[in-house]
Amino acid sequence: MDLGIAGRWALVGGASKGLGFGCAQALANEGVNVVIVARSAEPLQAAAIKLKEHAKAAGHAVQVIAVATDITTPEGRAEIFAQRKDFDIVVTNAGGPPTGDFRQWDREVWLKALDANMLTPIELIKATVDGMMARGFGRIINITSSAVKAPIDILGLSNGARSGLTGFVAGLARKTVTQGVTINNMLPGIFDTDRLASNFATQAKNAGKTPDEIRATRIAEHPARRLGTIEEFGATCAFLCSVHGGYINAQNVLIDGGGYPGTF
């Protein structure tokens, strides 16, 4: 299926690895030029090389611009928009806040979580959505978490910040779609990423087990009996960004292999 987005420009956050890289790869493979962002320069440059190679193998010569900066700061966002102002696709993605007990979190910890997982996506939307609407096409994807739908007690910071973003998007998306701009959230379950491995390590330490034991238990308890792959996640992202996804708007797309136990 031709997704109809070759030649467009995308901004993808947290794109040096994990789910962000999966989205950038899927878009580049469709001929989308990408500006990729992450804090660490070396992994980001390696990701840029991979994206060009994969896209070439898929028959596309794309431009890949790597910006090593902290997207959660005004200065970091200024660096990004100095490279390119207008985007057709924006994938917001910042690392999740730490796990723990809410009794341990002071105001500064909460503000940092809100900055990264609610306010930064809103700032990126604010900087790009009007241009998208003026041109008559735009796709904004916020990578949030399945915890928005089924909160996890140790992820209180994430639950709160991402739920705030979800509520904001629900209102805005209904104002932008008339101009061809959709805004959706992707809610990943357990995917085989470094972030998940870190969570397994923390859980293992608290439980007196090994990370491999925690991993095996989670997989055994999951309906799919496996973890998701970044390629699967990226493919879904690319479809939502495609010309075929224009009637999918203001949705929270749960991608968890059936892990969520509810009906709705």
C-alpha positions in Angstrom: 0.0 0.0 0.0 1.3 3.4 -1.0 0.9 5.6 2.1 1.0 8.8 0.0 3.5 10.7 2.1 6.7 10.4 0.2 8.6 13.7 0.1 6.9 15.1 3.2 8.9 16.2 6.3 8.6 14.7 9.7 9.9 15.6 13.1 10.4 12.6 15.4 11.5 12.9 19.1 13.4 10.3 21.0 14.5 8.8 17.7 17.9 7.4 18.4 16.4 4.1 19.6 13.2 2.4 20.7 9.8 3.4 19.6 10.9 6.8 18.3 13.4 5.1 16.0 10.8 2.6 14.9 8.5 5.5 13.8 11.3 7.3 12.1 12.3 4.2 10.3 8.8 3.4 9.1 8.4 7.0 7.8 11.7 7.1 6.1 11.0 3.8 4.4 7.9 5.5 2.9 10.1 8.3 1.5 9.5 10.8 4.3 12.4 13.2 5.1 13.0 13.2 8.8 14.4 15.5 11.5 15.3 13.2 14.3 16.0 14.4 17.9 17.6 12.8 21.0 19.9 14.0 23.7 23.0 11.9 22.9 24.8 12.8 19.7 26.6 9.6 19.0 23.6 7.2 19.1 21.6 9.7 17.1 24.1 9.9 14.3 24.2 6.1 14.2 20.4 6.1 13.9 20.6 8.7 11.1 22.9 6.4 9.1 20.7 3.4 9.6 17.6 5.4 8.5 19.2 6.4 5.3 20.4 2.8 4.6 16.9 1.3 5.3 15.2 3.9 3.2 17.6 3.3 0.3 16.9 -0.4 0.5 13.2 0.5 0.4 13.8 2.5 -2.8 13.9 6.0 -1.3 16.6 8.6 -1.0 15.5 10.7 2.0 17.0 13.5 3.9 17.8 12.8 7.5 18.8 15.7 9.8 20.0 14.7 13.3 19.6 17.3 16.1 21.2 16.3 19.4 19.4 18.4 22.0 17.0 18.3 24.9 13.6 18.7 23.3 12.0 19.5 26.6 13.8 22.9 26.9 12.9 26.1 25.0 16.6 26.2 23.8 16.4 22.7 22.5 13.2 23.3 20.6 14.8 26.5 19.1 17.7 24.4 17.8 15.3 22.1 16.1 13.2 24.8 14.4 16.4 26.6 13.4 17.0 23.5 11.2 13.5 23.5 9.7 10.4 25.4 10.6 7.6 23.6 8.8 6.7 20.0 9.3 3.9 17.8 7.8 4.2 15.2 10.5 5.2 15.5 14.1 5.8 12.5 16.4 6.2 13.6 20.0 8.1 11.3 22.2 10.0 12.0 25.4 11.4 9.4 27.8 9.0 8.5 30.6 9.6 9.8 34.1 10.9 7.6 36.9 8.9 5.0 38.7 8.3 5.1 42.4 5.9 6.0 45.2 4.1 9.3 45.0 5.1 10.1 48.6 8.7 10.4 47.4 7.9 13.1 44.7 8.1 16.8 45.5 6.9 19.6 43.4 10.1 19.8 41.3 9.8 16.1 40.3 6.2 16.6 39.2 7.0 19.7 37.2 9.8 17.9 35.4 7.4 15.1 34.5 4.8 17.6 33.3 7.4 19.4 31.3 8.6 16.3 29.5 5.4 14.4 28.9 2.7 17.0 28.7 4.0 20.5 28.1 6.7 19.7 25.6 4.3 17.9 23.2 1.9 20.9 23.6 4.7 23.3 22.7 5.7 21.2 19.6 2.0 21.2 18.5 1.7 24.9 19.1 4.8 25.5 16.9 3.7 23.4 14.0 -0.1 23.0 13.8 -1.0 26.4 12.3 1.3 25.8 9.4 -0.1 22.3 8.9 -3.7 23.8 8.8 -2.7 26.5 6.4 -1.2 23.9 4.0 -4.2 21.6 4.4 -2.4 18.5 5.7 -0.9 17.4 9.0 -0.4 14.4 11.2 0.5 14.7 14.9 1.2 11.6 16.8 1.9 11.6 20.6 3.6 8.5 21.9 2.1 8.2 25.4 1.5 4.9 27.3 -1.0 2.1 27.8 -0.9 3.4 31.4 -3.2 6.2 30.2 -5.9 3.6 29.8 -4.9 1.2 32.6 -2.9 3.2 35.2 0.0 1.4 36.9 0.6 2.4 40.5 4.4 2.9 40.2 4.0 5.0 37.1 2.1 7.8 38.9 4.2 10.6 37.3 3.6 9.2 33.8 -0.1 8.5 34.5 -0.7 12.1 35.5 1.3 13.9 32.9 0.3 11.8 29.9 -3.4 11.9 31.0 -3.2 15.7 31.0 -1.8 15.6 27.4 -4.6 13.2 26.4 -7.3 15.6 27.7 -5.7 18.5 25.9 -5.5 16.6 22.6 -9.1 15.5 22.8 -10.3 19.1 22.6 -7.8 20.4 20.1 -8.0 17.6 17.5 -11.7 18.4 16.9 -10.7 21.9 15.8 -7.9 21.0 13.5 -9.4 18.1 11.5 -11.5 20.4 9.3 -8.2 21.7 7.9 -6.8 18.2 7.2 -4.8 17.9 10.4 -5.3 14.9 12.7 -4.0 14.4 16.2 -3.8 11.0 17.7 -2.1 9.3 20.6 -0.3 5.9 20.4 -0.5 3.9 23.7 2.3 1.2 23.7 2.1 -1.8 25.9 5.2 -3.9 26.5 7.7 -3.4 23.7 11.2 -4.8 23.4 13.1 -1.6 24.2 15.9 -0.4 26.4 13.3 1.5 28.5 11.4 -1.8 29.2 14.7 -3.5 30.0 15.4 -0.8 32.6 12.0 -1.2 34.1 12.6 -5.0 34.4 15.9 -4.4 36.1 14.3 -2.1 38.7 11.5 -4.6 39.3 14.0 -7.4 39.6 16.1 -5.5 42.2 13.0 -4.8 44.3 11.8 -8.5 44.0 15.1 -10.1 44.6 15.1 -11.7 41.1 17.0 -11.4 37.9 15.8 -9.2 35.0 15.5 -12.3 32.8 13.1 -13.9 35.4 11.0 -10.7 35.4 11.0 -10.7 31.6 10.0 -14.3 31.3 7.2 -13.9 33.8 5.8 -10.9 32.0 5.9 -12.7 28.7 4.3 -15.8 30.1 1.4 -13.7 31.5 0.8 -11.8 28.3 -1.8 -13.1 25.8 0.6 -12.8 22.9 3.4 -14.6 24.8 5.9 -12.1 23.4 6.9 -8.5 23.5 6.0 -6.1 20.7 8.6 -5.0 18.2 9.6 -1.4 17.3 8.9 -2.3 13.6 5.3 -3.2 14.5 4.9 0.1 16.4 6.5 2.1 13.6 4.2 0.6 10.9 1.2 1.6 12.9 2.6 5.1 13.3 3.3 5.4 9.5 -0.3 4.4 8.7 -1.8 6.9 11.1 0.4 9.5 9.3 -0.6 8.4 5.9 -3.2 9.9 3.5 -5.4 6.9 4.4 -5.5 7.9 8.1 -7.3 11.2 7.6 -10.5 10.0 9.3 -8.7 8.7 12.3 -8.6 11.6 14.7 -8.6 12.3 18.5 -8.1 8.6 19.2 -6.0 6.8 21.8 -4.6 3.9 19.8 -3.8 1.1 22.2 -1.0 -1.2 20.8 -0.4 -3.9 23.4 -1.1 -7.3 21.9 -4.3 -7.7 23.9 -2.7 -7.0 27.2 -5.4 -4.7 28.4 -8.1 -6.9 30.0 -11.1 -4.7 29.5 -13.8 -4.6 26.8 -13.7 -0.9 26.1 
